[in-house]
Amino acid sequence: MKTGCVVGCGAIGPVHAEGIRLAEFGRLGGICDIDAGKRNKYCEQYGVKGFSSFDQVLCDPEIDVVHICTPHYLHASMTREALSAGKAVVLEKPAAISSCELRELVSFVEENGYRDRVMIMLQNRRNSCVQALKKLMKSEQELGALKGIAAHVTWCRDEAYYDSAAWRGTWTYEGGGLLINQAVHTIDLMLWLGGAVKEIRAAASRRAVTNIEVEDTADALVLFENGARGVFTATNGYGTTVPAMLELEFEKARFRYADQALYRIEGQDISIVCRDDLQFRGKSCWGNGHARVIDDFYRFLEGSGGQMIPITEAVPAMEFVFEVYRQAFGRE
């Protein structure tokens, strides 16, 4: 049994706390936040101790696993500190806020033998429909070659959202906007299913919210090494927030993942392959894989099966984001 502590009580922190609570080999042992009100709320809810500083967490011998759910600019440094203190790490996206910082963090993990100690949270890979699609792609030769992938993200993030915290909407503290925050999981799925990328031709801009530094709209043409062509569009300027849509076109069939269901389309025939398992509920736009990923990591740490997603798995999607920022804003 491993004891975890959630660091950061923003939007995603409570999802991690619930994931630890549900994990067979996990126990929630603490909540850390500099905001006493937020911290006390969840400490009382779960009956656990509170930490007012990250150093307190790292010095506590009872804490085995640190869940980093803090603002983006703290992710890489906190990961290094936690690993150096002997803690395992569950790291929320993004792993880093620049290509240089990402390379340095991955090198630190690899060179110090921490590969099996830090897991990046790519929860949508564990959605039931995504797992089913991945299995079909491996087992059904009759699908033929992959011809194209279309991915679309339509969320709503208005002025009030960006005004809710000073770090949001800034290059220095958020590292970007729509792409690094809201759309990165869809980018990850597109690349995880589509394979290595040969070239990206992209654009990004501010359209819905103009008083921020970063982008809220982006699009890209993605040329894959296997010959497939991808189209990616994303915006935070929609009227509401809905789950992302992903479509894969093979020579003999089309698969569409939308509204938490996977459709198979062959000519005029449309069938539902499966629906996402909603046992672990959360925001539909986030997917429902957090608890599964957390449970798997705690199993892995305990040596009782399970699997983990190493930080290297975050690299393709993160480098995609940074390449768009380079093309659109000249950022390195």
C-alpha positions as a printed Julia matrix, in Angstrom:
332×3 Matrix{Float64}:
   0.0    0.0     0.0
   1.42   3.36   -1.06
   0.41   6.68    0.45
  -0.15   9.62   -1.85
  -0.42  13.37   -1.37
  -2.11  15.74   -3.81
  -0.23  19.0    -4.29
  -2.51  21.71   -5.61
  -6.26  22.04   -5.0
  -7.27  23.64   -8.28
  -9.66  22.08  -10.78
  -7.81  18.79  -11.26
  -6.44  18.17   -7.75
  -9.7   16.77   -6.34
  -9.89  14.33   -9.27
  -6.51  12.95   -8.24
  -7.59  12.75   -4.6
 -10.6   10.69   -5.57
  -8.42   8.5    -7.8
  -6.08   7.72   -4.9
  -9.06   6.96   -2.68
 -10.36   4.43   -5.22
  -6.98   2.81   -5.92
  -6.72  -0.72   -4.52
  -3.09  -0.25   -3.5
  -3.29   3.44   -2.7
  -4.15   5.52    0.33
  -4.73   9.26    0.38
  -2.45  10.6     3.08
  -2.47  14.34    2.61
  -3.44  17.49    0.75
  -1.04  20.34    0.06
  -1.96  23.88   -0.95
  -0.81  27.33    0.08
  -4.47  28.4     0.22
  -5.67  27.33    3.67
  -9.32  27.46    2.69
  -8.93  25.08   -0.23
  -6.58  22.84    1.72
  -8.81  22.54    4.76
 -11.88  21.82    2.64
 -10.39  18.64    1.21
  -8.56  17.65    4.37
 -11.9   17.65    6.19
 -13.65  15.85    3.33
 -11.14  13.0     3.26
  -9.97  13.03    6.86
  -6.3   13.53    6.0
  -3.56  15.88    7.14
  -2.78  19.14    5.41
   0.5   20.59    4.23
   1.0   24.32    3.69
   4.24  23.93    1.75
   5.77  21.5    -0.75
   8.86  21.12    1.47
   6.66  19.73    4.24
   5.4   17.05    1.87
   8.91  16.09    0.77
  10.07  15.79    4.39
   7.2   13.55    5.47
   8.33   9.88    5.51
   4.74   8.66    5.32
   4.2   10.13    1.83
   5.32   7.77   -0.93
   3.75   9.38   -3.99
   3.37  13.06   -4.86
   0.64  14.14   -7.3
   1.71  17.41   -8.91
  -1.44  19.37   -9.79
  -0.01  22.86   -9.5
   0.2   25.68  -12.08
   2.23  24.68  -15.13
   5.43  26.59  -14.42
   6.01  24.52  -11.26
   5.65  21.08  -12.83
   9.21  20.39  -13.96
  10.97  21.8   -10.89
   8.6   20.08   -8.45
   9.08  16.77  -10.26
  12.85  16.98   -9.9
  12.59  17.93   -6.23
  10.15  15.13   -5.42
  12.2   12.46   -7.19
  15.37  13.68   -5.48
  13.57  13.39   -2.14
  12.74   9.74   -2.8
   9.11  10.21   -3.76
   7.35   8.71   -6.77
   5.5   11.26   -8.91
   2.19  11.46  -10.75
   2.61  14.49  -13.0
  -0.29  16.37  -14.53
   0.11  17.89  -17.97
   2.06  19.65  -19.21
   5.34  18.03  -18.26
   7.11  21.31  -19.0
   6.4   24.74  -20.49
   9.18  24.86  -23.09
  11.05  22.45  -25.31
  14.29  23.14  -23.44
  12.69  22.52  -20.05
  11.12  19.3   -21.36
  14.45  17.97  -22.64
  16.16  18.82  -19.36
  13.46  17.07  -17.32
  13.48  13.92  -19.45
  17.29  13.8   -19.26
  17.16  14.21  -15.48
  14.69  11.32  -15.19
  16.59   9.01  -17.53
  20.1    9.75  -16.29
  19.18   9.31  -12.62
  17.27   6.05  -13.02
  13.85   7.55  -12.25
  12.06   6.21  -15.34
   9.83   3.92  -13.26
   9.21   6.55  -10.59
   7.42   9.29  -12.5
   4.23   8.86  -14.49
   2.72  11.46  -16.8
  -1.07  11.79  -16.67
  -2.36  10.98  -20.16
  -5.71   9.73  -18.93
  -7.59   9.75  -22.24
  -5.49   6.83  -23.44
  -7.36   4.76  -20.88
 -10.85   5.74  -22.06
 -12.72   2.57  -23.02
 -13.31   3.66  -26.61
  -9.69   4.65  -27.17
  -8.53   1.29  -25.83
 -10.98  -0.49  -28.13
  -9.8    1.49  -31.15
  -6.15   0.81  -30.38
  -6.91  -2.92  -30.14
  -8.8   -2.89  -33.45
  -5.91  -1.18  -35.17
  -3.54  -3.9   -33.99
  -5.76  -6.9   -34.74
  -7.8   -6.13  -37.85
  -5.68  -6.4   -40.97
  -8.76  -5.89  -43.14
  -8.92  -2.22  -42.19
  -6.18  -1.45  -44.68
  -3.78   1.45  -44.42
  -4.5    4.51  -42.32
  -5.29   7.36  -44.71
  -6.14  10.24  -42.44
  -6.93  11.53  -38.97
  -9.16  14.46  -38.07
  -9.18  15.89  -34.55
 -11.4   18.73  -33.36
 -11.5   20.46  -29.96
 -14.33  22.9   -29.17
 -14.18  24.32  -25.65
 -15.25  27.53  -23.99
 -12.75  29.52  -21.94
 -13.82  33.14  -21.55
 -12.4   36.23  -19.88
 -13.66  35.11  -16.46
 -11.68  31.87  -16.77
  -8.43  33.69  -17.51
  -9.13  36.26  -14.8
  -9.61  33.49  -12.22
  -5.86  33.05  -11.68
  -2.92  35.32  -12.51
  -0.86  32.51  -14.06
  -3.46  31.69  -16.72
  -3.08  33.11  -20.19
   0.64  33.85  -19.81
   3.72  32.47  -21.52
   5.83  32.67  -18.36
   3.53  30.75  -16.04
   1.13  28.73  -18.21
   3.53  28.18  -21.1
   0.79  28.79  -23.66
  -2.97  28.59  -23.82
  -5.36  26.33  -25.67
  -2.75  23.9   -27.0
  -0.69  23.28  -23.88
  -3.72  23.23  -21.59
  -7.03  22.21  -23.14
  -6.05  20.49  -26.42
  -2.88  18.61  -25.47
  -4.71  15.37  -24.63
  -6.4   15.3   -28.03
  -3.05  15.98  -29.68
  -1.61  13.07  -27.71
  -4.34  10.71  -28.92
  -3.9   11.83  -32.52
  -0.17  11.1   -32.4
  -0.48   7.93  -30.28
  -2.87   6.46  -32.84
  -1.35   8.0   -35.96
   2.33   7.39  -35.36
   5.44   9.47  -35.92
   5.04  12.9   -37.5
   7.02  13.98  -40.55
   5.9   17.58  -40.76
   3.51  20.07  -39.16
   2.15  23.19  -40.84
   0.28  25.22  -38.26
  -1.18  28.53  -37.18
  -2.45  29.91  -33.87
  -3.97  33.16  -32.69
  -6.11  35.0   -30.16
  -9.69  35.39  -31.32
 -12.27  34.97  -28.57
 -10.25  36.47  -25.71
  -7.9   39.22  -26.85
  -6.48  40.45  -23.53
  -4.3   37.37  -22.96
  -0.74  36.74  -24.17
  -1.37  33.24  -25.51
  -3.53  31.54  -28.14
  -7.15  30.43  -27.86
  -7.48  29.1   -31.42
  -5.2   26.88  -33.55
  -5.15  24.6   -36.57
  -2.6   22.34  -38.19
  -1.99  20.09  -41.16
  -0.11  17.02  -39.93
   1.88  14.82  -42.31
   2.63  11.43  -40.77
   5.62   9.27  -41.7
   3.29   6.41  -42.64
   1.72   8.54  -45.36
  -1.45   9.47  -43.5
  -2.56  13.09  -43.45
  -4.0   14.7   -40.35
  -6.16  17.76  -39.82
  -6.3   19.36  -36.37
  -8.51  22.25  -35.3
  -9.08  23.61  -31.82
 -10.64  26.62  -30.16
 -11.57  27.91  -26.74
 -14.04  30.26  -28.39
 -16.97  27.88  -28.7
 -20.28  28.57  -26.96
 -19.86  25.64  -24.59
 -17.38  22.87  -23.8
 -17.92  19.47  -25.4
 -15.79  16.3   -25.65
 -13.23  16.32  -28.44
 -13.95  14.47  -31.69
 -11.44  12.15  -33.31
 -11.89  10.42  -36.67
  -9.61   7.84  -38.29
 -10.02   6.98  -41.95
  -8.72   3.6   -43.1
  -8.89   2.14  -46.59
 -11.9    0.02  -45.71
 -13.53   1.63  -42.69
 -13.86   4.86  -40.76
 -13.91   5.17  -36.97
 -15.33   8.21  -35.22
 -14.85   8.83  -31.5
 -17.35  11.42  -30.37
 -19.66  12.03  -27.43
 -17.93   9.23  -25.49
 -18.85   6.58  -28.07
 -16.85   4.87  -30.83
 -18.61   4.5   -34.19
 -17.6    2.28  -37.08
 -18.67   3.56  -40.48
 -18.51   1.44  -43.63
 -20.39   3.01  -46.51
 -23.95   3.55  -45.33
 -23.57   1.16  -42.38
 -22.96   2.8   -39.01
 -22.51   0.77  -35.84
 -21.5    1.58  -32.27
 -18.39  -0.37  -31.33
 -18.5    0.64  -27.67
 -19.17   3.46  -25.25
 -16.85   4.84  -22.61
 -17.17   3.27  -19.2
 -18.46   6.09  -17.03
 -17.86   4.31  -13.72
 -15.33   6.98  -12.8
 -17.23  10.15  -13.49
 -15.74  13.56  -14.07
 -16.04  16.27  -16.66
 -16.81  14.6   -19.99
 -14.28  16.84  -21.74
 -11.54  15.46  -19.48
 -12.33  11.82  -20.16
 -12.78   9.33  -17.34
  -9.4    7.67  -17.21
  -7.77   9.44  -14.25
  -8.77   6.85  -11.67
  -7.7    3.96  -13.92
  -4.29   5.49  -14.58
  -3.74   6.22  -10.89
  -4.84   2.74   -9.84
  -2.48   1.22  -12.41
   0.48   3.26  -11.2
  -0.06   2.33   -7.56
  -0.32  -1.33   -8.59
   2.91  -0.94  -10.52
   4.7    0.64   -7.57
   3.46  -2.11   -5.28
   4.67  -4.8    -7.7
   1.15  -6.12   -8.17
   0.82  -5.8   -11.92
  -0.46  -2.59  -13.4
   1.3   -0.35  -15.84
   2.62   3.17  -15.91
   2.96   5.85  -18.56
   6.58   7.07  -18.48
   7.35  10.73  -18.97
   8.9   10.0   -22.38
   5.36   9.32  -23.64
   4.59  13.02  -23.19
   7.32  14.11  -25.59
   5.55  13.78  -29.01
   2.49  15.83  -28.03
   4.56  18.42  -26.15
   6.97  18.87  -29.04
   3.96  19.22  -31.36
   2.69  22.07  -29.17
   6.08  23.76  -29.05
   6.46  23.49  -32.84
   3.13  25.23  -33.34
   4.27  27.97  -30.96
   7.48  28.31  -32.93
   5.64  28.66  -36.23
   2.89  30.93  -34.93
   4.74  33.12  -32.44
   8.43  32.58  -33.09
   8.91  31.02  -29.65
  11.78  28.6   -29.05
